[in-house]
């Protein structure tokens, strides 16, 4: 199994470089690009939810959303379910941009899979889903992660 961990580490490193290049070419930061991608796939979200998803502070997310709004990629609208909050939504311009980003990414992934058998691709997808779910679960388990890393409460 460590072979899979090594390969995933390589994928994560390549993905980080890919995201940095994409963001730089678009004149955006990686967190801003990540916000756009999450809005495309997850739909409108509150600024707080986006901050959590991207892993930045709410203040950072506000600054990033200000830049994205100024560029015409997102708009903040009243939340119909909670008048005290707002939802961030992609504008048509933002949706077109992030759709192009994801189309290029999808094509690159398809080239990376080459002529792999569709059943093999489906099995790898199933495995990656399981890995993603476990990593997401662990990302929200500070206590368990700290314990497994051998950290004590004074280290956190």
PyMOL commands that set and color helices and strands:
alter all, ss='L'
color gray80, all
select helices_A, chain A and resi 2-26+30-42+47-54+58-70+92-113+118-139+142-148+153-155
alter helices_A, ss='H'
color red, helices_A
select strands_A, chain A and resi 74-79+82-90
alter strands_A, ss='S'
color yellow, strands_A
deselect
rebuild
show_as cartoon
